[in-house]
Amino acid sequence: MKKISVVFLVIFVVLAALHQDAWNWSSSYLIFGFMPVGLAYHALYSLTAALFWGIVIKFAWPEDLEQWAEEGEKNSTP
């Protein structure tokens, strides 16, 4: 396993653990005066997860799989 894959796996496990935000369940604090803190937390969490998966795709996508798919397209074109 590549070193970068191990780093991504560790970050994934940390993000999975942070997804369970039990500390915000009983909080009545509002962000910007209208958004519950739990909702704001999950909005930021969703953006962080999307950014993380975008980076994973950019750096950990298997290039040999991509080459195999492109070769298949070239061979099937009449």
MIDREN-782528 format. One line per 4 residues: number of its first residue (from 1); their letters; for each residue y, x negated, z negated of N, C-alpha, C, O, CB. Coordinates in nm, 2 decimals, always signed. Glycine has a CB too. Example, Ala and Ser with C-alpha at 12.3 -4.5 7.8 and 13.67 -1.06 7.14 Angstrom:
residues 2
1) as) -0.57,-1.32,-0.78,-0.45,-1.23,-0.78,-0.33,-1.32,-0.78,-0.33,-1.42,-0.85,-0.45,-1.13,-0.90 | -0.22,-1.28,-0.71,-0.11,-1.37,-0.71,+0.00,-1.29,-0.79,+0.11,-1.34,-0.80,-0.06,-1.41,-0.57;
//
This chain:
residues 78
1) mkki) -0.12,-0.08,+0.00,+0.00,+0.00,+0.00,+0.12,-0.09,+0.00,+0.13,-0.19,-0.08,+0.00,+0.10,-0.12 | +0.22,-0.06,+0.09,+0.34,-0.13,+0.09,+0.42,-0.12,-0.03,+0.42,-0.02,-0.10,+0.42,-0.09,+0.22 | +0.50,-0.22,-0.06,+0.59,-0.22,-0.18,+0.69,-0.10,-0.18,+0.71,-0.04,-0.28,+0.66,-0.35,-0.20 | +0.74,-0.08,-0.06,+0.84,+0.03,-0.05,+0.77,+0.17,-0.08,+0.84,+0.26,-0.13,+0.90,+0.03,+0.09;
5) svvf) +0.65,+0.18,-0.04,+0.57,+0.31,-0.07,+0.55,+0.33,-0.21,+0.56,+0.44,-0.26,+0.44,+0.31,+0.01 | +0.53,+0.22,-0.29,+0.51,+0.23,-0.43,+0.65,+0.27,-0.50,+0.65,+0.35,-0.59,+0.46,+0.09,-0.49 | +0.76,+0.21,-0.45,+0.89,+0.25,-0.50,+0.91,+0.40,-0.48,+0.96,+0.47,-0.57,+1.00,+0.16,-0.44 | +0.88,+0.44,-0.36,+0.90,+0.59,-0.32,+0.81,+0.68,-0.41,+0.86,+0.78,-0.45,+0.88,+0.61,-0.18;
9) lvif) +0.69,+0.63,-0.43,+0.60,+0.71,-0.52,+0.66,+0.72,-0.66,+0.65,+0.83,-0.72,+0.46,+0.64,-0.52 | +0.71,+0.61,-0.71,+0.76,+0.62,-0.85,+0.89,+0.71,-0.86,+0.90,+0.79,-0.95,+0.81,+0.47,-0.90 | +0.97,+0.70,-0.76,+1.09,+0.79,-0.75,+1.05,+0.93,-0.74,+1.10,+1.02,-0.80,+1.18,+0.75,-0.63 | +0.94,+0.96,-0.66,+0.89,+1.10,-0.65,+0.84,+1.15,-0.78,+0.87,+1.26,-0.81,+0.78,+1.10,-0.54;
13) vvla) +0.77,+1.07,-0.85,+0.72,+1.11,-0.99,+0.83,+1.14,-1.08,+0.83,+1.24,-1.16,+0.62,+1.01,-1.05 | +0.94,+1.06,-1.08,+1.05,+1.08,-1.16,+1.12,+1.21,-1.12,+1.16,+1.28,-1.21,+1.15,+0.96,-1.15 | +1.14,+1.23,-1.00,+1.21,+1.35,-0.95,+1.12,+1.48,-0.99,+1.18,+1.58,-1.03,+1.23,+1.35,-0.80 | +0.99,+1.46,-0.98,+0.91,+1.58,-1.02,+0.92,+1.61,-1.17,+0.92,+1.72,-1.21,+0.76,+1.54,-0.99;
17) alhq) +0.93,+1.50,-1.25,+0.95,+1.52,-1.39,+1.09,+1.58,-1.42,+1.10,+1.67,-1.51,+0.94,+1.39,-1.47 | +1.19,+1.54,-1.35,+1.33,+1.59,-1.37,+1.34,+1.73,-1.32,+1.44,+1.80,-1.36,+1.43,+1.50,-1.30 | +1.25,+1.78,-1.24,+1.26,+1.92,-1.19,+1.24,+2.02,-1.30,+1.30,+2.13,-1.30,+1.16,+1.94,-1.08 | +1.17,+1.98,-1.41,+1.15,+2.07,-1.52,+1.27,+2.05,-1.62,+1.26,+1.96,-1.70,+1.01,+2.04,-1.59;
21) dawn) +1.37,+2.13,-1.61,+1.49,+2.11,-1.69,+1.49,+2.21,-1.81,+1.58,+2.29,-1.82,+1.62,+2.14,-1.60 | +1.40,+2.19,-1.90,+1.39,+2.28,-2.01,+1.51,+2.27,-2.10,+1.54,+2.36,-2.18,+1.27,+2.24,-2.10 | +1.59,+2.16,-2.10,+1.70,+2.14,-2.18,+1.82,+2.23,-2.14,+1.92,+2.24,-2.22,+1.75,+1.99,-2.18 | +1.82,+2.29,-2.02,+1.93,+2.37,-1.97,+1.90,+2.52,-1.99,+1.99,+2.60,-1.97,+1.96,+2.34,-1.83;
25) wsss) +1.78,+2.56,-2.03,+1.74,+2.70,-2.03,+1.83,+2.78,-2.13,+1.87,+2.90,-2.09,+1.60,+2.71,-2.07 | +1.86,+2.73,-2.24,+1.93,+2.81,-2.34,+2.08,+2.78,-2.34,+2.15,+2.83,-2.43,+1.88,+2.79,-2.48 | +2.13,+2.70,-2.25,+2.27,+2.67,-2.25,+2.35,+2.78,-2.18,+2.31,+2.82,-2.07,+2.29,+2.53,-2.17 | +2.46,+2.82,-2.24,+2.55,+2.92,-2.18,+2.67,+2.85,-2.12,+2.77,+2.92,-2.08,+2.59,+3.02,-2.29;
29) ylif) +2.67,+2.72,-2.11,+2.79,+2.65,-2.05,+2.80,+2.68,-1.90,+2.70,+2.69,-1.83,+2.77,+2.50,-2.07 | +2.93,+2.70,-1.86,+2.95,+2.73,-1.72,+3.02,+2.61,-1.65,+3.12,+2.55,-1.71,+3.04,+2.86,-1.71 | +2.98,+2.58,-1.53,+3.04,+2.47,-1.45,+3.15,+2.54,-1.37,+3.12,+2.64,-1.31,+2.94,+2.39,-1.37 | +3.26,+2.48,-1.36,+3.38,+2.54,-1.28,+3.41,+2.68,-1.33,+3.48,+2.76,-1.26,+3.34,+2.54,-1.13;
33) gfmp) +3.37,+2.72,-1.45,+3.40,+2.85,-1.50,+3.32,+2.96,-1.46,+3.34,+3.08,-1.51,+3.54,+2.88,-1.48 | +3.22,+2.94,-1.37,+3.14,+3.06,-1.32,+3.00,+3.02,-1.29,+2.91,+3.11,-1.29,+3.20,+3.11,-1.19 | +2.96,+2.90,-1.28,+2.82,+2.86,-1.24,+2.75,+2.81,-1.36,+2.79,+2.72,-1.43,+2.82,+2.75,-1.13 | +2.64,+2.88,-1.40,+2.56,+2.84,-1.51,+2.51,+2.69,-1.49,+2.48,+2.65,-1.38,+2.44,+2.93,-1.53;
37) vgla) +2.50,+2.62,-1.60,+2.47,+2.48,-1.59,+2.33,+2.45,-1.53,+2.31,+2.36,-1.46,+2.47,+2.41,-1.73 | +2.24,+2.54,-1.55,+2.10,+2.53,-1.49,+2.11,+2.55,-1.34,+2.03,+2.47,-1.27,+2.01,+2.64,-1.55 | +2.19,+2.64,-1.29,+2.20,+2.65,-1.15,+2.27,+2.53,-1.08,+2.23,+2.49,-0.98,+2.28,+2.78,-1.12 | +2.37,+2.48,-1.15,+2.44,+2.36,-1.10,+2.35,+2.24,-1.10,+2.35,+2.16,-1.01,+2.57,+2.33,-1.19;
41) yhal) +2.26,+2.23,-1.20,+2.17,+2.12,-1.21,+2.07,+2.13,-1.09,+2.04,+2.03,-1.03,+2.09,+2.13,-1.34 | +2.02,+2.25,-1.07,+1.92,+2.27,-0.96,+1.99,+2.25,-0.82,+1.92,+2.20,-0.72,+1.86,+2.40,-0.96 | +2.12,+2.28,-0.81,+2.19,+2.26,-0.68,+2.20,+2.11,-0.66,+2.17,+2.06,-0.54,+2.33,+2.32,-0.68 | +2.24,+2.03,-0.76,+2.24,+1.89,-0.74,+2.10,+1.82,-0.73,+2.09,+1.73,-0.65,+2.31,+1.82,-0.87;
45) yslt) +2.00,+1.88,-0.79,+1.87,+1.83,-0.78,+1.82,+1.85,-0.64,+1.76,+1.76,-0.58,+1.77,+1.90,-0.88 | +1.85,+1.97,-0.58,+1.81,+2.00,-0.44,+1.87,+1.90,-0.34,+1.80,+1.85,-0.25,+1.84,+2.14,-0.40 | +2.00,+1.87,-0.36,+2.07,+1.78,-0.27,+2.01,+1.64,-0.29,+1.99,+1.56,-0.19,+2.22,+1.77,-0.30 | +1.98,+1.60,-0.41,+1.92,+1.47,-0.44,+1.78,+1.46,-0.37,+1.74,+1.36,-0.31,+1.91,+1.44,-0.59;
49) aalf) +1.70,+1.56,-0.39,+1.56,+1.56,-0.33,+1.57,+1.56,-0.18,+1.49,+1.49,-0.11,+1.49,+1.69,-0.37 | +1.66,+1.63,-0.12,+1.68,+1.63,+0.03,+1.72,+1.49,+0.08,+1.67,+1.44,+0.18,+1.78,+1.73,+0.08 | +1.81,+1.43,+0.01,+1.85,+1.29,+0.04,+1.74,+1.19,+0.03,+1.71,+1.11,+0.11,+1.97,+1.24,-0.05 | +1.66,+1.21,-0.08,+1.55,+1.12,-0.11,+1.45,+1.13,+0.01,+1.40,+1.03,+0.06,+1.48,+1.15,-0.24;
53) wgiv) +1.41,+1.25,+0.04,+1.31,+1.27,+0.15,+1.36,+1.22,+0.28,+1.28,+1.17,+0.37,+1.27,+1.42,+0.16 | +1.49,+1.23,+0.31,+1.55,+1.18,+0.43,+1.53,+1.03,+0.43,+1.50,+0.97,+0.54,+1.69,+1.21,+0.44 | +1.56,+0.96,+0.32,+1.54,+0.82,+0.31,+1.39,+0.78,+0.33,+1.36,+0.68,+0.39,+1.60,+0.76,+0.18 | +1.30,+0.86,+0.27,+1.16,+0.83,+0.28,+1.12,+0.83,+0.43,+1.05,+0.75,+0.48,+1.08,+0.93,+0.20;
57) ikfa) +1.16,+0.94,+0.50,+1.13,+0.95,+0.64,+1.19,+0.83,+0.72,+1.12,+0.78,+0.81,+1.18,+1.08,+0.70 | +1.31,+0.79,+0.69,+1.37,+0.68,+0.76,+1.29,+0.55,+0.74,+1.27,+0.47,+0.84,+1.51,+0.66,+0.72 | +1.25,+0.52,+0.62,+1.20,+0.39,+0.59,+1.04,+0.38,+0.57,+0.99,+0.27,+0.58,+1.26,+0.34,+0.46 | +0.98,+0.49,+0.55,+0.83,+0.49,+0.52,+0.75,+0.56,+0.63,+0.63,+0.57,+0.61,+0.81,+0.54,+0.39;
61) wped) +0.81,+0.61,+0.73,+0.74,+0.68,+0.84,+0.65,+0.58,+0.91,+0.70,+0.48,+0.95,+0.83,+0.76,+0.93 | +0.52,+0.61,+0.93,+0.43,+0.52,+1.00,+0.47,+0.50,+1.14,+0.45,+0.60,+1.22,+0.29,+0.56,+0.98 | +0.51,+0.38,+1.18,+0.55,+0.36,+1.32,+0.43,+0.37,+1.42,+0.45,+0.41,+1.53,+0.62,+0.22,+1.33 | +0.31,+0.33,+1.37,+0.20,+0.34,+1.46,+0.17,+0.48,+1.50,+0.12,+0.51,+1.61,+0.08,+0.27,+1.40;
65) leqw) +0.19,+0.57,+1.41,+0.17,+0.71,+1.44,+0.27,+0.76,+1.54,+0.23,+0.84,+1.63,+0.18,+0.80,+1.31 | +0.39,+0.72,+1.53,+0.49,+0.76,+1.62,+0.46,+0.70,+1.76,+0.48,+0.77,+1.86,+0.63,+0.70,+1.58 | +0.42,+0.58,+1.77,+0.38,+0.52,+1.90,+0.26,+0.59,+1.96,+0.26,+0.62,+2.08,+0.34,+0.37,+1.88 | +0.16,+0.63,+1.88,+0.05,+0.70,+1.93,+0.09,+0.84,+1.99,+0.04,+0.88,+2.09,-0.05,+0.73,+1.81;
69) aeeg) +0.18,+0.91,+1.92,+0.23,+1.04,+1.97,+0.30,+1.02,+2.10,+0.29,+1.10,+2.19,+0.32,+1.10,+1.86 | +0.39,+0.92,+2.11,+0.46,+0.90,+2.23,+0.37,+0.86,+2.35,+0.39,+0.90,+2.46,+0.57,+0.79,+2.21 | +0.27,+0.78,+2.32,+0.17,+0.74,+2.43,+0.10,+0.87,+2.48,+0.07,+0.88,+2.60,+0.07,+0.64,+2.38 | +0.06,+0.96,+2.39,-0.01,+1.08,+2.43,+0.08,+1.17,+2.52,+0.03,+1.23,+2.61,-0.05,+1.16,+2.30;
73) ekns) +0.21,+1.17,+2.49,+0.30,+1.25,+2.57,+0.32,+1.19,+2.71,+0.32,+1.26,+2.81,+0.44,+1.26,+2.51 | +0.32,+1.06,+2.72,+0.33,+0.99,+2.85,+0.21,+1.01,+2.93,+0.22,+1.03,+3.06,+0.36,+0.84,+2.83 | +0.09,+1.01,+2.87,-0.03,+1.03,+2.94,-0.06,+1.17,+2.99,-0.13,+1.19,+3.09,-0.15,+0.98,+2.86 | +0.00,+1.27,+2.92,-0.02,+1.41,+2.96,+0.08,+1.46,+3.05,+0.06,+1.57,+3.10,-0.02,+1.49,+2.83;
77) tp) +0.18,+1.39,+3.08,+0.29,+1.43,+3.18,+0.23,+1.41,+3.32,+0.19,+1.30,+3.36,+0.42,+1.35,+3.16 | +0.24,+1.52,+3.40,+0.19,+1.51,+3.54,+0.28,+1.43,+3.63,+0.24,+1.41,+3.75,+0.17,+1.65,+3.60;
//
